[in-house]
Amino acid sequence: MTTFLLVHGSFVGGWIWQPTAKRLRAAGHTVYAPSSEGCAERKSGLRTGISVTSAAQELADLMFYEDLKDVVLV
């Protein structure tokens, strides 16, 4: 099956993907829908210096530490 990494937009969090993630998981796929630093349940981490670069690094770190390969990024 496929591994999906679902990335939210501004002013929301990974929770926004819950309906999509549920359907993908029901179809047998692996799904990650993290919230970025400073967003949603991670709002306490809001700080100066959060940027597109730091958000991309968070995703790269997740892929590295979870040993994800051949990921569909949405």
Gaussian input, Z-matrix of N, CA and C with variables (Angstrom, degrees):
# hf/3-21g

backbone

0 1
 N
 C     1     B1
 C     2     B2     1     A1
 N     3     B3     2     A2     1     D1
 C     4     B4     3     A3     2     D2
 C     5     B5     4     A4     3     D3
 N     6     B6     5     A5     4     D4
 C     7     B7     6     A6     5     D5
 C     8     B8     7     A7     6     D6
 N     9     B9     8     A8     7     D7
 C    10    B10     9     A9     8     D8
 C    11    B11    10    A10     9     D9
 N    12    B12    11    A11    10    D10
 C    13    B13    12    A12    11    D11
 C    14    B14    13    A13    12    D12
 N    15    B15    14    A14    13    D13
 C    16    B16    15    A15    14    D14
 C    17    B17    16    A16    15    D15
 N    18    B18    17    A17    16    D16
 C    19    B19    18    A18    17    D17
 C    20    B20    19    A19    18    D18
 N    21    B21    20    A20    19    D19
 C    22    B22    21    A21    20    D20
 C    23    B23    22    A22    21    D21
 N    24    B24    23    A23    22    D22
 C    25    B25    24    A24    23    D23
 C    26    B26    25    A25    24    D24
 N    27    B27    26    A26    25    D25
 C    28    B28    27    A27    26    D26
 C    29    B29    28    A28    27    D27
 N    30    B30    29    A29    28    D28
 C    31    B31    30    A30    29    D29
 C    32    B32    31    A31    30    D30
 N    33    B33    32    A32    31    D31
 C    34    B34    33    A33    32    D32
 C    35    B35    34    A34    33    D33
 N    36    B36    35    A35    34    D34
 C    37    B37    36    A36    35    D35
 C    38    B38    37    A37    36    D36
 N    39    B39    38    A38    37    D37
 C    40    B40    39    A39    38    D38
 C    41    B41    40    A40    39    D39
 N    42    B42    41    A41    40    D40
 C    43    B43    42    A42    41    D41
 C    44    B44    43    A43    42    D42
 N    45    B45    44    A44    43    D43
 C    46    B46    45    A45    44    D44
 C    47    B47    46    A46    45    D45
 N    48    B48    47    A47    46    D46
 C    49    B49    48    A48    47    D47
 C    50    B50    49    A49    48    D48
 N    51    B51    50    A50    49    D49
 C    52    B52    51    A51    50    D50
 C    53    B53    52    A52    51    D51
 N    54    B54    53    A53    52    D52
 C    55    B55    54    A54    53    D53
 C    56    B56    55    A55    54    D54
 N    57    B57    56    A56    55    D55
 C    58    B58    57    A57    56    D56
 C    59    B59    58    A58    57    D57
 N    60    B60    59    A59    58    D58
 C    61    B61    60    A60    59    D59
 C    62    B62    61    A61    60    D60
 N    63    B63    62    A62    61    D61
 C    64    B64    63    A63    62    D62
 C    65    B65    64    A64    63    D63
 N    66    B66    65    A65    64    D64
 C    67    B67    66    A66    65    D65
 C    68    B68    67    A67    66    D66
 N    69    B69    68    A68    67    D67
 C    70    B70    69    A69    68    D68
 C    71    B71    70    A70    69    D69
 N    72    B72    71    A71    70    D70
 C    73    B73    72    A72    71    D71
 C    74    B74    73    A73    72    D72
 N    75    B75    74    A74    73    D73
 C    76    B76    75    A75    74    D74
 C    77    B77    76    A76    75    D75
 N    78    B78    77    A77    76    D76
 C    79    B79    78    A78    77    D77
 C    80    B80    79    A79    78    D78
 N    81    B81    80    A80    79    D79
 C    82    B82    81    A81    80    D80
 C    83    B83    82    A82    81    D81
 N    84    B84    83    A83    82    D82
 C    85    B85    84    A84    83    D83
 C    86    B86    85    A85    84    D84
 N    87    B87    86    A86    85    D85
 C    88    B88    87    A87    86    D86
 C    89    B89    88    A88    87    D87
 N    90    B90    89    A89    88    D88
 C    91    B91    90    A90    89    D89
 C    92    B92    91    A91    90    D90
 N    93    B93    92    A92    91    D91
 C    94    B94    93    A93    92    D92
 C    95    B95    94    A94    93    D93
 N    96    B96    95    A95    94    D94
 C    97    B97    96    A96    95    D95
 C    98    B98    97    A97    96    D96
 N    99    B99    98    A98    97    D97
 C   100   B100    99    A99    98    D98
 C   101   B101   100   A100    99    D99
 N   102   B102   101   A101   100   D100
 C   103   B103   102   A102   101   D101
 C   104   B104   103   A103   102   D102
 N   105   B105   104   A104   103   D103
 C   106   B106   105   A105   104   D104
 C   107   B107   106   A106   105   D105
 N   108   B108   107   A107   106   D106
 C   109   B109   108   A108   107   D107
 C   110   B110   109   A109   108   D108
 N   111   B111   110   A110   109   D109
 C   112   B112   111   A111   110   D110
 C   113   B113   112   A112   111   D111
 N   114   B114   113   A113   112   D112
 C   115   B115   114   A114   113   D113
 C   116   B116   115   A115   114   D114
 N   117   B117   116   A116   115   D115
 C   118   B118   117   A117   116   D116
 C   119   B119   118   A118   117   D117
 N   120   B120   119   A119   118   D118
 C   121   B121   120   A120   119   D119
 C   122   B122   121   A121   120   D120
 N   123   B123   122   A122   121   D121
 C   124   B124   123   A123   122   D122
 C   125   B125   124   A124   123   D123
 N   126   B126   125   A125   124   D124
 C   127   B127   126   A126   125   D125
 C   128   B128   127   A127   126   D126
 N   129   B129   128   A128   127   D127
 C   130   B130   129   A129   128   D128
 C   131   B131   130   A130   129   D129
 N   132   B132   131   A131   130   D130
 C   133   B133   132   A132   131   D131
 C   134   B134   133   A133   132   D132
 N   135   B135   134   A134   133   D133
 C   136   B136   135   A135   134   D134
 C   137   B137   136   A136   135   D135
 N   138   B138   137   A137   136   D136
 C   139   B139   138   A138   137   D137
 C   140   B140   139   A139   138   D138
 N   141   B141   140   A140   139   D139
 C   142   B142   141   A141   140   D140
 C   143   B143   142   A142   141   D141
 N   144   B144   143   A143   142   D142
 C   145   B145   144   A144   143   D143
 C   146   B146   145   A145   144   D144
 N   147   B147   146   A146   145   D145
 C   148   B148   147   A147   146   D146
 C   149   B149   148   A148   147   D147
 N   150   B150   149   A149   148   D148
 C   151   B151   150   A150   149   D149
 C   152   B152   151   A151   150   D150
 N   153   B153   152   A152   151   D151
 C   154   B154   153   A153   152   D152
 C   155   B155   154   A154   153   D153
 N   156   B156   155   A155   154   D154
 C   157   B157   156   A156   155   D155
 C   158   B158   157   A157   156   D156
 N   159   B159   158   A158   157   D157
 C   160   B160   159   A159   158   D158
 C   161   B161   160   A160   159   D159
 N   162   B162   161   A161   160   D160
 C   163   B163   162   A162   161   D161
 C   164   B164   163   A163   162   D162
 N   165   B165   164   A164   163   D163
 C   166   B166   165   A165   164   D164
 C   167   B167   166   A166   165   D165
 N   168   B168   167   A167   166   D166
 C   169   B169   168   A168   167   D167
 C   170   B170   169   A169   168   D168
 N   171   B171   170   A170   169   D169
 C   172   B172   171   A171   170   D170
 C   173   B173   172   A172   171   D171
 N   174   B174   173   A173   172   D172
 C   175   B175   174   A174   173   D173
 C   176   B176   175   A175   174   D174
 N   177   B177   176   A176   175   D175
 C   178   B178   177   A177   176   D176
 C   179   B179   178   A178   177   D177
 N   180   B180   179   A179   178   D178
 C   181   B181   180   A180   179   D179
 C   182   B182   181   A181   180   D180
 N   183   B183   182   A182   181   D181
 C   184   B184   183   A183   182   D182
 C   185   B185   184   A184   183   D183
 N   186   B186   185   A185   184   D184
 C   187   B187   186   A186   185   D185
 C   188   B188   187   A187   186   D186
 N   189   B189   188   A188   187   D187
 C   190   B190   189   A189   188   D188
 C   191   B191   190   A190   189   D189
 N   192   B192   191   A191   190   D190
 C   193   B193   192   A192   191   D191
 C   194   B194   193   A193   192   D192
 N   195   B195   194   A194   193   D193
 C   196   B196   195   A195   194   D194
 C   197   B197   196   A196   195   D195
 N   198   B198   197   A197   196   D196
 C   199   B199   198   A198   197   D197
 C   200   B200   199   A199   198   D198
 N   201   B201   200   A200   199   D199
 C   202   B202   201   A201   200   D200
 C   203   B203   202   A202   201   D201
 N   204   B204   203   A203   202   D202
 C   205   B205   204   A204   203   D203
 C   206   B206   205   A205   204   D204
 N   207   B207   206   A206   205   D205
 C   208   B208   207   A207   206   D206
 C   209   B209   208   A208   207   D207
 N   210   B210   209   A209   208   D208
 C   211   B211   210   A210   209   D209
 C   212   B212   211   A211   210   D210
 N   213   B213   212   A212   211   D211
 C   214   B214   213   A213   212   D212
 C   215   B215   214   A214   213   D213
 N   216   B216   215   A215   214   D214
 C   217   B217   216   A216   215   D215
 C   218   B218   217   A217   216   D216
 N   219   B219   218   A218   217   D217
 C   220   B220   219   A219   218   D218
 C   221   B221   220   A220   219   D219

   B1=1.4470
   B2=1.5333
   B3=1.3017
   B4=1.4600
   B5=1.5213
   B6=1.3308
   B7=1.4649
   B8=1.5201
   B9=1.3225
   B10=1.4581
   B11=1.5220
   B12=1.3168
   B13=1.4549
   B14=1.5249
   B15=1.3198
   B16=1.4550
   B17=1.5273
   B18=1.3203
   B19=1.4613
   B20=1.5248
   B21=1.3123
   B22=1.4682
   B23=1.5183
   B24=1.3229
   B25=1.4559
   B26=1.5216
   B27=1.3088
   B28=1.4637
   B29=1.5211
   B30=1.3277
   B31=1.4634
   B32=1.5247
   B33=1.3268
   B34=1.4635
   B35=1.5241
   B36=1.2903
   B37=1.4579
   B38=1.5164
   B39=1.3058
   B40=1.4484
   B41=1.5168
   B42=1.3226
   B43=1.4710
   B44=1.5203
   B45=1.3355
   B46=1.4602
   B47=1.5356
   B48=1.3349
   B49=1.4617
   B50=1.5266
   B51=1.3202
   B52=1.4711
   B53=1.5276
   B54=1.3335
   B55=1.4715
   B56=1.5346
   B57=1.3243
   B58=1.4656
   B59=1.5185
   B60=1.3297
   B61=1.4679
   B62=1.5277
   B63=1.3117
   B64=1.4652
   B65=1.5287
   B66=1.3064
   B67=1.4646
   B68=1.5289
   B69=1.3217
   B70=1.4655
   B71=1.5322
   B72=1.3284
   B73=1.4687
   B74=1.5218
   B75=1.3326
   B76=1.4667
   B77=1.5292
   B78=1.3279
   B79=1.4614
   B80=1.5313
   B81=1.3446
   B82=1.4566
   B83=1.5138
   B84=1.3113
   B85=1.4613
   B86=1.5333
   B87=1.3208
   B88=1.4596
   B89=1.5219
   B90=1.3295
   B91=1.4605
   B92=1.5272
   B93=1.3211
   B94=1.4591
   B95=1.5215
   B96=1.3314
   B97=1.4606
   B98=1.5315
   B99=1.3202
   B100=1.4664
   B101=1.5242
   B102=1.3051
   B103=1.4657
   B104=1.5255
   B105=1.3102
   B106=1.4646
   B107=1.5165
   B108=1.3212
   B109=1.4603
   B110=1.5250
   B111=1.3360
   B112=1.4565
   B113=1.5208
   B114=1.3335
   B115=1.4684
   B116=1.5251
   B117=1.3300
   B118=1.4733
   B119=1.5263
   B120=1.3359
   B121=1.4715
   B122=1.5212
   B123=1.3295
   B124=1.4674
   B125=1.5287
   B126=1.3293
   B127=1.4701
   B128=1.5215
   B129=1.3262
   B130=1.4678
   B131=1.5312
   B132=1.3090
   B133=1.4616
   B134=1.5183
   B135=1.3395
   B136=1.4575
   B137=1.5207
   B138=1.3033
   B139=1.4619
   B140=1.5188
   B141=1.3171
   B142=1.4555
   B143=1.5161
   B144=1.2929
   B145=1.4577
   B146=1.5151
   B147=1.3267
   B148=1.4653
   B149=1.5219
   B150=1.3139
   B151=1.4602
   B152=1.5290
   B153=1.2959
   B154=1.4635
   B155=1.5340
   B156=1.3077
   B157=1.4642
   B158=1.5219
   B159=1.3347
   B160=1.4649
   B161=1.5297
   B162=1.3347
   B163=1.4683
   B164=1.5306
   B165=1.3162
   B166=1.4611
   B167=1.5288
   B168=1.3239
   B169=1.4696
   B170=1.5220
   B171=1.3224
   B172=1.4705
   B173=1.5289
   B174=1.3289
   B175=1.4635
   B176=1.5273
   B177=1.3242
   B178=1.4611
   B179=1.5307
   B180=1.3277
   B181=1.4668
   B182=1.5262
   B183=1.3227
   B184=1.4593
   B185=1.5285
   B186=1.3251
   B187=1.4665
   B188=1.5273
   B189=1.3177
   B190=1.4658
   B191=1.5312
   B192=1.3266
   B193=1.4642
   B194=1.5249
   B195=1.3272
   B196=1.4701
   B197=1.5271
   B198=1.3463
   B199=1.4608
   B200=1.5284
   B201=1.3296
   B202=1.4506
   B203=1.5180
   B204=1.3133
   B205=1.4649
   B206=1.5210
   B207=1.3065
   B208=1.4730
   B209=1.5327
   B210=1.3069
   B211=1.4577
   B212=1.5356
   B213=1.3160
   B214=1.4686
   B215=1.5319
   B216=1.3318
   B217=1.4623
   B218=1.5089
   B219=1.3429
   B220=1.4648
   B221=1.5140
   A1=109.97
   A2=115.75
   A3=123.05
   A4=110.93
   A5=115.48
   A6=121.36
   A7=107.92
   A8=115.62
   A9=122.30
   A10=110.02
   A11=116.19
   A12=123.31
   A13=106.18
   A14=115.74
   A15=122.13
   A16=109.24
   A17=116.54
   A18=122.03
   A19=109.39
   A20=116.41
   A21=121.11
   A22=111.48
   A23=115.50
   A24=122.11
   A25=111.26
   A26=115.45
   A27=121.94
   A28=112.51
   A29=115.33
   A30=124.60
   A31=114.58
   A32=118.42
   A33=122.06
   A34=108.08
   A35=117.63
   A36=121.81
   A37=109.37
   A38=116.03
   A39=121.38
   A40=113.40
   A41=116.74
   A42=121.54
   A43=112.13
   A44=117.40
   A45=120.98
   A46=111.18
   A47=115.98
   A48=121.76
   A49=113.48
   A50=119.38
   A51=120.61
   A52=114.31
   A53=120.42
   A54=118.73
   A55=112.41
   A56=116.27
   A57=120.54
   A58=110.66
   A59=116.38
   A60=121.10
   A61=110.88
   A62=116.99
   A63=121.22
   A64=110.64
   A65=117.03
   A66=120.55
   A67=111.66
   A68=116.44
   A69=119.53
   A70=111.05
   A71=116.38
   A72=119.91
   A73=111.13
   A74=116.81
   A75=120.63
   A76=111.14
   A77=116.12
   A78=121.26
   A79=111.74
   A80=116.60
   A81=120.67
   A82=116.36
   A83=117.02
   A84=120.61
   A85=110.83
   A86=115.84
   A87=122.68
   A88=107.15
   A89=116.29
   A90=120.04
   A91=110.47
   A92=115.22
   A93=122.97
   A94=106.73
   A95=116.58
   A96=121.83
   A97=108.08
   A98=117.40
   A99=120.28
   A100=112.54
   A101=115.79
   A102=121.53
   A103=107.56
   A104=115.06
   A105=120.19
   A106=110.95
   A107=115.28
   A108=121.85
   A109=110.14
   A110=115.20
   A111=120.94
   A112=113.92
   A113=117.50
   A114=121.31
   A115=111.23
   A116=115.19
   A117=123.45
   A118=111.49
   A119=117.11
   A120=120.11
   A121=112.49
   A122=117.03
   A123=121.24
   A124=111.65
   A125=116.48
   A126=120.75
   A127=113.28
   A128=116.94
   A129=119.02
   A130=110.88
   A131=117.14
   A132=121.36
   A133=113.53
   A134=117.05
   A135=120.78
   A136=109.86
   A137=116.03
   A138=121.22
   A139=109.17
   A140=116.51
   A141=118.84
   A142=107.65
   A143=116.24
   A144=120.31
   A145=114.04
   A146=117.99
   A147=119.27
   A148=107.03
   A149=115.55
   A150=120.48
   A151=109.66
   A152=116.05
   A153=120.50
   A154=109.01
   A155=116.13
   A156=120.55
   A157=111.40
   A158=117.43
   A159=119.40
   A160=110.54
   A161=117.70
   A162=120.61
   A163=110.37
   A164=116.63
   A165=120.64
   A166=110.63
   A167=117.17
   A168=120.46
   A169=110.35
   A170=117.43
   A171=120.35
   A172=110.54
   A173=116.38
   A174=120.07
   A175=111.17
   A176=116.33
   A177=120.34
   A178=110.50
   A179=116.96
   A180=121.09
   A181=111.07
   A182=117.06
   A183=120.83
   A184=110.23
   A185=115.91
   A186=119.83
   A187=111.34
   A188=116.81
   A189=120.80
   A190=111.01
   A191=116.82
   A192=120.76
   A193=113.30
   A194=117.52
   A195=120.58
   A196=111.00
   A197=116.63
   A198=123.66
   A199=111.42
   A200=115.38
   A201=120.88
   A202=110.92
   A203=115.21
   A204=121.70
   A205=108.18
   A206=116.87
   A207=121.69
   A208=110.63
   A209=116.19
   A210=123.11
   A211=109.71
   A212=115.61
   A213=120.63
   A214=105.71
   A215=115.53
   A216=122.12
   A217=108.73
   A218=116.26
   A219=121.17
   A220=108.38
   D1=179.36
   D2=-174.44
   D3=-102.15
   D4=148.09
   D5=173.29
   D6=-105.49
   D7=125.96
   D8=179.99
   D9=-110.33
   D10=138.41
   D11=171.87
   D12=-117.47
   D13=106.31
   D14=-175.76
   D15=-95.84
   D16=123.18
   D17=-175.29
   D18=-112.37
   D19=126.09
   D20=-179.45
   D21=-80.59
   D22=166.88
   D23=176.60
   D24=-95.07
   D25=-165.52
   D26=-178.53
   D27=-67.19
   D28=146.57
   D29=171.77
   D30=67.52
   D31=16.38
   D32=175.15
   D33=-134.85
   D34=-163.60
   D35=177.97
   D36=-147.16
   D37=-174.12
   D38=-179.76
   D39=-59.27
   D40=-23.35
   D41=178.89
   D42=-56.78
   D43=-26.59
   D44=-177.21
   D45=-60.72
   D46=-23.82
   D47=-177.59
   D48=-90.72
   D49=2.34
   D50=-174.46
   D51=-52.57
   D52=-47.85
   D53=-179.82
   D54=-62.71
   D55=-40.97
   D56=179.57
   D57=-67.34
   D58=-45.68
   D59=-179.75
   D60=-60.57
   D61=-39.93
   D62=179.86
   D63=-61.25
   D64=-44.50
   D65=-179.99
   D66=-67.76
   D67=-40.78
   D68=179.02
   D69=-65.02
   D70=-43.06
   D71=178.72
   D72=-64.45
   D73=-38.94
   D74=178.57
   D75=-62.75
   D76=-27.39
   D77=178.10
   D78=-85.83
   D79=0.97
   D80=175.75
   D81=97.29
   D82=5.07
   D83=-179.16
   D84=-84.96
   D85=159.56
   D86=172.34
   D87=-95.40
   D88=133.20
   D89=-174.90
   D90=-132.64
   D91=132.41
   D92=171.92
   D93=-118.24
   D94=131.67
   D95=178.56
   D96=-138.49
   D97=69.50
   D98=-176.17
   D99=-74.71
   D100=156.86
   D101=171.16
   D102=-96.11
   D103=135.95
   D104=179.43
   D105=-72.92
   D106=156.91
   D107=178.21
   D108=-55.52
   D109=131.21
   D110=178.99
   D111=88.98
   D112=-1.32
   D113=-178.13
   D114=-116.36
   D115=151.35
   D116=173.91
   D117=47.96
   D118=-126.56
   D119=-176.86
   D120=-67.52
   D121=-8.42
   D122=176.83
   D123=-104.07
   D124=20.08
   D125=-177.26
   D126=-61.39
   D127=-25.86
   D128=179.16
   D129=-67.44
   D130=-14.29
   D131=177.63
   D132=-89.19
   D133=6.58
   D134=179.20
   D135=-62.52
   D136=130.20
   D137=-177.30
   D138=-158.37
   D139=164.80
   D140=172.53
   D141=-70.50
   D142=150.41
   D143=178.71
   D144=100.30
   D145=-8.96
   D146=174.32
   D147=-73.42
   D148=129.61
   D149=-175.95
   D150=-143.74
   D151=176.90
   D152=175.08
   D153=-60.31
   D154=-37.75
   D155=179.27
   D156=-64.36
   D157=-44.97
   D158=-179.34
   D159=-68.93
   D160=-34.56
   D161=176.89
   D162=-66.13
   D163=-41.59
   D164=177.52
   D165=-64.18
   D166=-37.40
   D167=178.38
   D168=-65.37
   D169=-38.26
   D170=176.40
   D171=-58.49
   D172=-44.29
   D173=179.96
   D174=-66.84
   D175=-40.70
   D176=177.51
   D177=-62.66
   D178=-41.01
   D179=177.95
   D180=-63.95
   D181=-43.11
   D182=177.52
   D183=-58.06
   D184=-46.58
   D185=179.98
   D186=-62.83
   D187=-38.42
   D188=179.70
   D189=-67.42
   D190=-53.17
   D191=-174.22
   D192=-71.65
   D193=-26.39
   D194=175.38
   D195=-90.63
   D196=-0.03
   D197=-179.69
   D198=54.35
   D199=48.09
   D200=-179.39
   D201=-87.10
   D202=134.13
   D203=177.63
   D204=-135.04
   D205=154.84
   D206=178.70
   D207=53.01
   D208=52.25
   D209=-176.91
   D210=-92.30
   D211=139.43
   D212=171.09
   D213=-92.30
   D214=115.85
   D215=-179.45
   D216=-93.60
   D217=123.05
   D218=-178.19
   D219=-120.84

